[in-house]
């Protein structure tokens, strides 16, 4: 069958694109996903509904990344299911700072200024706590913040310690000028994760013009000159090519550049190394990998005080680093409970670099879609990143050692005392152990024609093609100062509207 629109990938960007495009009943829209499609919330497995903890294994792509130049390999979870990572993540609903989007615009993408994206952030949300010009009340995704009475022990101790030390507070972490200590805005209700599968796909699934197919692995985009003609997919019944007038790739910041390269769209020299016929030489595909490096101070807890089902996160502290030139370039966040290999629970105070200076890269290991790409994060390659993470870890140690934690803490578990007392040793510890905040982005960035590393234009059209688009976190020029879920949904809102209204 032939479709007007094919969306390959049903995560936050792709699912929303397909649902919004299918609001035009004259358009036939196909949404493809490599993982399963659970049609209703009642059919959805428990790991996808539990918003108190990430789902790391049952619906995961199994990606691994090389975190640093020392070669440390770490898991990089990504949801393989309709809903994508929105169905497995921590359900944090942060937007980032206005400066993030104004920076996108300043790089030649004027459609993505804060003024122009704010209406779409408002459109996607139903904020249960705030009703003002910055928040939406009628959107598909419910957003609320835990109350102080709901805080579990680690979160409550963190908030009390920060207050006792006089740190700045904010009632709304999604207010454009917010900074400081506050409760996370979250897209979960009564502990249930409200993914795009539940909030967008389920209400739209009975539209006669919207088809949803799970268990369809995208092998490549089929092209003819300057046009994409279809998508080659692999199912239990074999391989087939599904044709369409407009093709939207939305497999995420790892999957989308990999599909482009398997399709012959990417750095020509790299493609030839793998005997892939070069369709379009776009050197920026897979480059500019941005993420949020993070590292936590872990604490042993006194017996019986941590519970496995406690919400992992509820509060956070967003701040500007000492000597930093960018507002809210850092985050300090308590993690309520983590299971060690022995099964004993510990807790952590994690430090996150929101605006890293380092950049990574993604390349193919094989043209075989079953072989995952090579992901090189290159965390802390820049000295400025090392400096800020060291300072953040020291801040976490200070907060975790406050008297408000005395009833909980059984001492620092990591780093050990020798590392804590030696600045150089602590820097080495950070370099060797910094890991991902699970926000990979920017691997097929939008940019004007003058930027040789650009992959899509500001309307998300792939360079050199009339009808091939990308709509996910890979198109971001720089990662926002936030978890990337809501930004990815916002991208899907815009892409779906542009398709529906005939802008692209």
C-alpha positions in Angstrom: 0.0 0.0 0.0 1.1 3.6 -0.7 0.8 6.3 1.9 0.8 10.1 1.8 3.1 10.2 4.9 5.3 7.5 6.4 6.8 8.2 9.8 9.6 5.8 10.7 10.0 5.6 14.5 7.3 6.0 17.1 9.1 7.9 19.9 8.4 11.3 21.2 9.1 13.0 17.9 7.7 10.4 15.5 4.5 9.5 17.3 3.5 13.1 17.7 4.4 13.9 14.1 2.1 11.1 12.9 -0.8 12.0 15.2 -0.7 15.7 14.4 -0.4 15.0 10.6 -3.3 12.6 10.7 -5.6 15.3 12.0 -6.1 16.0 8.3 -8.4 13.1 7.4 -7.5 13.4 3.8 -3.9 12.3 4.5 -3.1 8.6 4.9 -0.4 8.3 7.6 1.6 5.2 8.5 3.6 5.1 11.8 6.3 2.4 11.9 8.0 1.1 15.1 10.7 -1.6 15.6 9.3 -2.5 19.0 5.8 -3.7 20.0 2.6 -1.7 19.8 0.4 -2.0 22.9 -2.8 -0.5 21.6 -4.2 0.6 25.0 -3.0 1.4 28.5 -4.7 -1.7 29.8 -2.5 -3.8 27.5 0.7 -2.0 28.4 3.2 -3.9 30.5 4.0 -2.7 34.0 7.5 -1.6 33.3 6.2 1.0 30.8 3.6 2.3 33.2 5.8 2.6 36.3 6.7 6.3 36.3 8.7 5.9 39.5 11.5 4.1 37.9 13.0 3.8 34.4 12.6 0.7 32.3 16.1 -0.4 31.3 15.8 -3.8 29.9 12.4 -5.2 28.8 11.9 -2.7 25.9 15.4 -1.5 25.2 17.6 -1.2 22.0 20.6 -2.4 24.0 22.9 0.4 22.8 26.3 0.8 24.4 28.5 3.9 24.3 32.2 4.6 24.8 31.9 7.3 27.5 35.4 8.7 27.4 38.9 8.6 25.8 39.9 5.9 28.3 37.4 3.6 26.6 34.9 3.0 29.4 31.8 1.4 27.9 28.4 2.2 29.4 24.8 1.3 28.5 22.7 4.0 26.7 19.1 3.0 27.2 16.6 3.9 24.5 13.0 2.7 24.3 12.1 0.1 21.6 8.3 0.3 21.7 5.6 2.6 20.5 6.3 5.6 22.6 10.0 5.2 22.3 12.0 6.6 25.2 9.0 8.5 26.5 7.6 5.1 27.5 10.7 4.1 29.5 12.2 7.3 30.9 12.1 9.1 34.2 9.0 11.2 33.2 10.8 14.5 33.8 9.0 17.3 31.9 11.5 20.1 31.7 11.6 22.5 28.7 15.1 24.0 29.0 15.9 27.7 28.9 14.7 30.3 26.4 18.3 30.9 25.6 18.6 27.4 24.2 16.0 28.0 21.5 17.2 31.6 20.8 20.6 30.1 20.2 19.1 27.7 17.7 17.6 30.7 15.9 20.9 32.6 16.1 22.6 29.8 14.2 20.3 30.4 11.2 17.2 28.6 12.3 14.8 31.5 13.0 11.8 29.2 13.1 13.0 27.8 16.4 13.3 30.9 18.6 11.8 30.8 22.1 9.0 33.1 20.9 8.1 30.6 18.2 8.5 27.3 20.1 6.6 28.5 23.3 3.2 28.0 21.7 4.0 24.4 21.0 5.2 23.7 24.5 1.9 25.2 25.7 0.0 23.1 23.1 1.5 19.8 24.2 0.8 20.2 28.0 -2.0 20.2 30.5 -0.2 21.8 33.5 -2.0 20.9 36.6 -0.2 23.4 38.8 0.2 26.6 36.8 -2.2 28.5 34.6 -0.5 31.5 33.0 0.9 32.7 29.7 3.8 30.2 29.9 1.7 27.1 30.4 -0.9 25.1 28.5 -4.2 23.7 30.0 -5.6 21.7 27.2 -2.7 19.6 25.8 -2.4 15.8 25.7 0.4 15.5 28.3 -0.5 16.1 32.0 2.3 17.8 33.9 2.5 18.1 37.7 5.0 18.5 40.4 5.3 16.4 43.6 4.2 18.3 46.7 6.4 18.5 49.8 4.1 16.1 51.6 4.9 13.5 48.8 8.6 13.6 49.1 10.4 10.4 50.0 13.2 10.5 52.6 16.2 11.3 50.4 14.3 14.0 48.5 12.9 15.6 51.6 16.4 15.6 53.2 17.8 17.2 50.1 15.2 20.0 50.0 15.6 20.7 53.8 19.4 20.8 53.5 19.4 23.1 50.6 17.0 25.4 52.4 19.0 25.4 55.5 22.1 26.5 53.5 20.1 29.3 51.9 20.0 28.2 48.3 17.7 30.0 45.9 14.3 28.4 45.2 11.8 28.4 42.4 8.2 27.3 42.4 8.2 26.4 38.7 11.2 24.9 36.9 9.4 25.6 33.6 9.1 29.3 34.1 11.4 31.0 31.5 13.5 32.8 34.2 13.5 30.0 36.8 16.6 28.8 38.6 17.5 27.1 41.9 15.8 24.5 44.0 12.4 23.2 43.0 10.2 20.2 42.4 10.5 18.5 39.0 7.7 19.0 36.6 6.8 15.4 35.6 4.5 13.8 33.1 3.2 11.1 35.4 -0.1 10.7 37.3 -0.4 8.6 40.4 2.9 7.0 39.6 2.0 6.2 36.0 4.2 7.4 33.2 2.2 9.3 30.7 4.1 8.6 27.5 3.3 9.8 24.0 1.9 6.2 23.4 -0.8 6.9 26.0 -1.3 10.6 25.5 -1.1 10.9 21.7 -1.3 7.5 20.0 -4.0 5.8 22.0 -6.6 8.5 21.6 -5.9 8.7 17.8 -5.5 5.0 17.0 -9.0 4.6 15.6 -8.6 7.2 13.0 -9.2 5.5 9.7 -6.4 7.4 8.0 -3.8 6.5 10.7 -2.1 3.0 10.5 0.3 1.9 13.3 2.6 -1.0 12.7 4.9 -2.4 15.4 7.6 -5.0 15.1 8.9 -3.2 11.9 12.6 -2.6 11.8 13.6 0.2 9.4 16.5 -1.1 7.3 16.9 2.0 5.1 15.2 4.8 3.2 14.8 4.1 -0.5 15.6 7.0 -2.7 15.5 8.0 -6.3 17.6 11.1 -7.1 16.4 14.0 -4.9 13.3 12.1 -3.6 12.7 9.5 -1.0 10.3 6.9 -2.4 9.8 4.5 0.5 11.0 2.7 3.5 12.5 -0.8 3.5 11.4 -2.6 6.7 12.0 -6.0 8.2 9.2 -7.9 9.9 8.7 -11.5 11.0 7.5 -12.2 7.5 10.7 -10.8 5.8 11.6 -7.5 4.2 9.4 -5.2 2.1 9.5 -1.7 0.8 6.5 0.6 1.8 6.1 3.6 -0.5 5.1 7.1 0.4 4.9 10.7 -0.8 6.6 12.2 2.3 9.0 10.2 4.5 9.7 11.4 8.1 12.6 9.7 9.9 12.2 9.7 13.7 14.3 7.0 15.1 16.1 9.2 17.6 19.5 10.6 17.9 21.1 7.2 17.7 18.7 5.5 15.2 18.1 8.3 12.7 21.7 8.9 11.7 22.3 5.2 11.5 19.3 4.8 9.1 20.5 7.7 7.0 24.0 6.2 6.7 22.6 2.8 5.8 20.6 4.6 3.1 23.7 6.1 1.6 23.2 9.5 3.2 26.2 10.6 5.3 29.9 11.0 5.2 31.0 9.6 1.9 34.4 8.2 3.0 32.8 6.4 5.9 30.0 4.9 3.8 32.5 3.6 1.2 34.5 1.9 4.0 31.4 -0.2 4.6 30.6 -0.7 0.9 27.5 1.4 1.1 26.6 3.2 -2.2 26.8 7.0 -1.6 23.5 8.7 -2.4 24.3 12.0 -0.7 27.6 13.1 0.9 26.5 14.8 4.1 29.5 14.8 6.5 27.4 16.1 9.4 25.4 12.8 9.8 26.5 11.3 13.1 28.7 14.2 14.1 28.1 16.8 16.9 26.7 14.2 19.4 25.7 16.2 22.4 24.5 14.7 25.7 24.5 15.6 29.4 27.5 14.0 31.3 26.7 13.1 34.8 28.3 11.6 37.9 26.9 10.9 41.3 28.2 10.8 44.8 26.7 7.7 46.3 25.9 7.2 50.0 25.2 4.1 52.0 21.9 4.2 53.8 20.8 3.0 57.2 18.8 -0.2 57.1 15.2 0.0 56.2 15.0 3.6 55.1 15.1 3.2 51.3 12.3 1.5 49.4 12.6 0.0 46.0 9.4 1.5 44.7 10.1 5.1 45.9 10.1 7.7 43.1 13.7 7.9 41.8 13.5 11.7 41.4 11.3 14.4 42.7 13.4 17.5 43.2 16.3 19.3 41.6 18.6 22.2 41.8 19.4 24.1 38.6 22.3 26.6 38.9 25.0 28.5 37.2 28.5 27.2 37.7 31.1 29.4 39.5 32.7 31.4 36.7 30.1 30.0 34.2 29.0 32.2 31.4 25.7 30.5 30.8 22.7 30.5 33.1 21.7 27.2 34.5 24.5 25.3 32.9 24.5 22.7 35.8 22.1 20.6 37.8 22.3 18.8 41.1 19.7 16.1 41.6 19.1 13.6 44.4 18.4 10.0 43.4 16.2 8.3 45.9 17.4 4.7 45.5 19.8 2.7 43.4 20.3 -1.1 43.6 23.9 -2.3 44.0 25.1 -5.6 42.6 24.5 -7.1 46.0 20.9 -5.9 45.9 21.4 -3.4 48.7 19.9 0.0 48.1 22.0 3.2 48.1 21.2 6.7 47.2 23.0 9.4 45.3 23.3 13.1 44.7 24.1 13.4 41.0 25.8 16.3 39.2 24.8 17.0 35.6 26.5 19.3 33.1 23.7 20.8 31.1 26.0 22.7 28.7 29.0 20.6 27.9 31.9 21.8 25.8 32.8 18.4 24.5 31.1 16.6 21.6 30.9 13.0 20.5 30.4 11.1 17.3 28.3 8.2 15.9 29.5 5.9 13.2 28.4 2.6 11.7 30.1 -0.7 12.5 28.3 -2.5 9.7 25.6 -1.9 7.1 23.6 -4.6 8.8 20.7 -3.0 10.8 21.1 -5.6 13.5 24.6 -4.4 14.4 24.3 -1.3 16.6 26.3 1.8 15.7 29.5 2.8 17.4 28.7 5.6 19.9 31.6 7.7 21.1 30.4 10.2 23.7 33.9 11.7 24.5 32.8 13.1 27.8 35.0 15.5 29.7 37.4 15.9 26.8 37.3 19.6 27.5 39.0 20.9 30.6 36.1 23.2 31.4 33.8 20.2 31.7 36.2 18.6 34.1 36.4 21.7 36.2 32.6 22.1 36.5 32.0 18.4 37.2 34.6 18.3 40.0 33.0 21.4 41.5 29.5 19.8 41.2 30.7 16.6 42.9 32.1 18.6 45.8 28.7 20.4 46.1 27.0 17.0 46.2 29.3 15.9 48.9 28.6 19.1 50.9 24.8 18.7 50.6 24.9 15.0 51.4 27.0 15.6 54.5 24.5 18.1 55.9 22.9 17.3 59.3 19.5 16.9 57.5 20.9 13.6 56.1 22.2 12.2 59.4 19.1 10.0 60.0 19.6 8.5 56.6 23.3 8.3 55.8 25.6 5.5 56.7 28.6 7.3 55.0 29.9 8.1 51.6 30.2 5.0 49.4 32.0 6.7 46.4 34.3 8.4 45.8 36.6 7.2 48.6 38.3 9.5 51.1 41.7 9.5 49.3 40.0 10.8 46.1 37.9 13.4 48.0 40.9 14.9 49.6 43.0 15.2 46.4 41.8 17.6 43.7 43.8 15.9 40.9 42.5 12.5 42.0 38.9 13.7 42.0 39.4 15.1 38.5 40.7 11.8 37.3 37.8 10.0 39.0 35.4 12.3 37.1 37.1 11.7 33.8 37.1 7.9 34.2 33.5 7.5 35.6 31.4 10.3 34.1 28.5 8.7 32.3 25.4 9.7 30.3 22.3 11.5 31.5 20.6 9.5 28.6 19.9 12.6 26.5 21.8 12.0 23.2 21.0 14.6 20.6 22.3 16.7 17.7 23.6 14.0 15.4 21.7 15.3 12.3 21.5 19.0 13.2 19.4 21.6 11.5 21.5 24.4 10.0 21.4 26.9 7.1 23.1 26.0 3.8 26.3 27.8 4.7 27.1 25.3 7.6 28.9 22.3 6.0 27.9 20.1 9.0 24.2 20.7 8.7 22.0 17.8 7.8 18.4 19.2 7.7 17.1 22.7 7.1 15.0 24.5 9.7 11.9 22.9 8.3 13.6 19.5 9.0 14.1 18.6 5.3 17.2 16.6 4.6 19.6 18.4 2.4 19.3 17.5 -1.2 15.9 15.9 -0.9 12.4 17.2 -1.7 10.4 15.0 0.6 12.6 13.4 3.3 12.5 14.8 6.8 13.9 14.1 10.3 11.8 14.9 13.4 13.5 13.9 16.6 16.3 14.9 19.0 18.9 14.4 16.3 18.0 17.7 14.6 18.8 19.8 17.6 21.8 22.1 17.0 22.7 22.0 20.7 21.1 20.0 23.5 18.8 22.1 25.7 19.3 22.6 29.4 16.8 20.0 30.3 15.8 16.4 29.8 15.0 16.2 26.1 11.6 14.5 26.2 9.4 17.6 26.0 11.7 19.2 23.4 11.4 16.1 21.2 7.6 16.3 21.6 7.7 19.9 20.7 9.6 19.0 17.5 7.0 16.5 16.6 4.2 19.0 17.2 5.9 21.4 14.7 6.7 18.7 12.1 3.2 17.3 12.3 1.6 20.7 11.9 3.9 21.6 8.9 2.9 18.4 7.2 -0.8 18.7 8.0 -0.9 22.4 6.8 1.2 21.7 3.7 4.1 23.9 4.8 6.5 21.1 3.8 
